[in-house]
Amino acid sequence: MPGPSTLTNLVEFFWRDGFSRIHELQQKHIHEYGRIFKSRFGFQFVVSIADRDMVAQVLRAEKDTPQRASMESWQEYRDLRGRSTGLISAEGKKWLTMRSILRQRILKPRDVAVYSGEINEVVADLIKRIQTLRSQEVDGETVTNVNDLYFKYSMEAVATILYECRLGCLNNDVPQQTLDYIAALELMFSMFKTTMYAGAIPKWLRQFIPKPWEEFCRSWDGLFRFSQIHVDNQLREIESQMEKGKEVKGGLLTSLLISKELSLEELYANMTEMLLAGVDTTSFTLSWATYLLAKNPQIQQTVYNQIVENLGKDVVPTAEDIPRVPLVRAVLKETLRLFPVLPGNGRVTQEDMVLGGYLIPKGTQLALCHYSTSYDKEYFSAAEDFQPSRWLRHGYLDRVENFGSIPFGYGIRSCIGRRVAELEIHLVLIQLLQKFEIRTSPKTQSVLPKTHGLLCPAGAINVRYTDRREGQ
Amino acid sequence: MNMARSVSILRRTFMSRLHGAMCPKSNAATQVLTRSYMRSFTTSAKCQDAKSNIGSSEENLTVNFINRNGETLKATAKEGESLLEVVIRHHLNIDGFGACEGTLACSTCHLIFDQKAYDKLSSVTDEEMDMLDLAFGLSDTSRLGCQICMTKAIDGITVRVPTEVSDVRRDQVEKQNKQ
């Protein structure tokens, strides 16, 4: 099997900062070596796959407990602190048990639909926040670095679902506790690269270069502390309700606390990992969608027209309304095709398999190159262009079969927050477009993606939110 | 220190209290609690479009599944029960069927209907459509078993489990190996 040499890889990643360009390197290597190639990464041997059919083959062959990649450092932290693993860091039977419990609560579209009201309250706060921010600019319309704004929206929305409480992220004065959490989260991501390097360094070296590991632990401490506070708060609330003999009503956390299917430690861990997974992912996607809509005013107008015709100018939408605005769903799919938050995903083969004519032994680390397949001209015509309409079905039986773009993954280990994220994004996009025309401003720069753990905007996205006028 | 202690006390009371609360001999208040919990969550793969007779325990309907090897598996079904539930309840041996337990995250419960039965099925949601896009051996009358509820209208139907298409590349490699 062809592939870059170990030395080329070392130079590329460590010398030329390949980590932030992983998505581009994917494409470069595929161009040179084909849609399946091997590479060595320190001690780690990886087979990369950028062929839609091979990706399908791998994911369809999955059994009960697919494994993404070695999460050794995550596991090690949890052992060190006596913490449990969560859905991201757990493997095998333990993973399956927790997944089975959680998916029956937050993965079915109709279980998630009940959160429309809560999410819309956060959307209303976001719109108020946009109005405040733009009023501080000279033109009264521009908001700079929209990702900062959407980060707060996503965090607030996810927290209403996970913790059943509001954090106040979109207030003018953000509570200290929330600021602390954001700092821990930022530390987590700012260190991502360092821990990637640290992961390649053997453990015994830590005594000479202790900082990366210490910071890794410190940021996890912060993340765990935050979710523990909120889980414990809810627990106290339930207790006091029960003492008063009141009926206990609630959402996800309440039901998990009552059902006791997960231990308290498992709850802390899963709440921590789900919050971690549900903030940046959503905010980057919203940032890109905003950017793409601003850059493509005609497409934005078509989407807006559909919203006005099928829903109305100022009807507050719920999950039940989404099927009536297929272009909104299409905007999300197309945004994630162009900017898949996870540019690549990992799988460890659970048995021997033949891929692209090569025998891949059990236990091989595979890299599924979603970024490359998303831009493959054989799978998507005019692949560089933003064309949401490519996702529309032109009839009941029309299929848009595509393993080329599966931003949430596929199958038993796919994104558990998928339906929550979709709802958060659909509802906010509709209401943003009802209220504003999103336009470029002199401050709008060209923004490219970079990989920083996730695929994120390399620069600030600045746009204008112009009020819709009557008759527009 | 204080924090840690109060949390550990909290944890202990939580465990004992909820254990008490969830016992079969629970008092009225906790029964309300359990009921409200059951109400706010759909806990099984129950169909939302089966408006009447949900929970009917009569197994007076039948379904036939034609498995990949051509064998016909006959099963009784209750009204309102999803085809995935039927397969699980009868332990029908269909390899890899319903991996995500009806949460619309995979398409392993893909079934093929005949046209007449297909026309009588409930409408398909966007989410099911997206998952069907990723199913192999897709046909014009394909649906996901987890989304189809048994009704009198489709009593006695025969559905087909799509056969695994042989992998061209694997065949090629096997040929090469033999040569």
HADDOCK unambig.tbl for C-alpha pairs under 7 A between the chains (distance, minus, plus):
assign (segid A and resid 103 and name CA) (segid B and resid 103 and name CA) 6.85 0.50 0.50
assign (segid A and resid 104 and name CA) (segid B and resid 43 and name CA) 6.53 0.50 0.50
assign (segid A and resid 104 and name CA) (segid B and resid 103 and name CA) 6.95 0.50 0.50
assign (segid A and resid 105 and name CA) (segid B and resid 41 and name CA) 6.95 0.50 0.50
assign (segid A and resid 107 and name CA) (segid B and resid 103 and name CA) 5.82 0.50 0.50
assign (segid A and resid 108 and name CA) (segid B and resid 103 and name CA) 4.80 0.50 0.50
assign (segid A and resid 108 and name CA) (segid B and resid 104 and name CA) 6.45 0.50 0.50
assign (segid A and resid 111 and name CA) (segid B and resid 41 and name CA) 6.65 0.50 0.50
assign (segid A and resid 111 and name CA) (segid B and resid 42 and name CA) 6.84 0.50 0.50
assign (segid A and resid 245 and name CA) (segid B and resid 29 and name CA) 5.81 0.50 0.50
assign (segid A and resid 246 and name CA) (segid B and resid 29 and name CA) 6.97 0.50 0.50
assign (segid A and resid 247 and name CA) (segid B and resid 29 and name CA) 6.72 0.50 0.50
assign (segid A and resid 247 and name CA) (segid B and resid 32 and name CA) 6.06 0.50 0.50
assign (segid A and resid 247 and name CA) (segid B and resid 33 and name CA) 5.54 0.50 0.50
assign (segid A and resid 248 and name CA) (segid B and resid 33 and name CA) 5.28 0.50 0.50
assign (segid A and resid 249 and name CA) (segid B and resid 36 and name CA) 6.19 0.50 0.50
assign (segid A and resid 249 and name CA) (segid B and resid 37 and name CA) 6.85 0.50 0.50
assign (segid A and resid 255 and name CA) (segid B and resid 37 and name CA) 6.20 0.50 0.50
assign (segid A and resid 258 and name CA) (segid B and resid 18 and name CA) 6.84 0.50 0.50
assign (segid A and resid 323 and name CA) (segid B and resid 126 and name CA) 6.96 0.50 0.50
assign (segid A and resid 354 and name CA) (segid B and resid 170 and name CA) 6.09 0.50 0.50
assign (segid A and resid 356 and name CA) (segid B and resid 169 and name CA) 6.34 0.50 0.50
assign (segid A and resid 357 and name CA) (segid B and resid 169 and name CA) 5.74 0.50 0.50
assign (segid A and resid 357 and name CA) (segid B and resid 170 and name CA) 6.64 0.50 0.50
assign (segid A and resid 357 and name CA) (segid B and resid 173 and name CA) 5.78 0.50 0.50
assign (segid A and resid 397 and name CA) (segid B and resid 140 and name CA) 6.38 0.50 0.50
assign (segid A and resid 399 and name CA) (segid B and resid 133 and name CA) 5.96 0.50 0.50
assign (segid A and resid 400 and name CA) (segid B and resid 133 and name CA) 6.18 0.50 0.50
assign (segid A and resid 401 and name CA) (segid B and resid 133 and name CA) 4.45 0.50 0.50
assign (segid A and resid 401 and name CA) (segid B and resid 134 and name CA) 5.94 0.50 0.50
assign (segid A and resid 402 and name CA) (segid B and resid 133 and name CA) 6.87 0.50 0.50
assign (segid A and resid 402 and name CA) (segid B and resid 134 and name CA) 6.64 0.50 0.50
assign (segid A and resid 403 and name CA) (segid B and resid 134 and name CA) 6.80 0.50 0.50
assign (segid A and resid 410 and name CA) (segid B and resid 105 and name CA) 6.40 0.50 0.50
assign (segid A and resid 410 and name CA) (segid B and resid 106 and name CA) 6.06 0.50 0.50
assign (segid A and resid 411 and name CA) (segid B and resid 100 and name CA) 6.83 0.50 0.50
assign (segid A and resid 411 and name CA) (segid B and resid 105 and name CA) 5.25 0.50 0.50
assign (segid A and resid 411 and name CA) (segid B and resid 106 and name CA) 4.29 0.50 0.50
assign (segid A and resid 412 and name CA) (segid B and resid 99 and name CA) 6.33 0.50 0.50
assign (segid A and resid 412 and name CA) (segid B and resid 100 and name CA) 5.24 0.50 0.50
assign (segid A and resid 412 and name CA) (segid B and resid 105 and name CA) 6.53 0.50 0.50
assign (segid A and resid 412 and name CA) (segid B and resid 106 and name CA) 6.68 0.50 0.50
assign (segid A and resid 414 and name CA) (segid B and resid 105 and name CA) 6.84 0.50 0.50
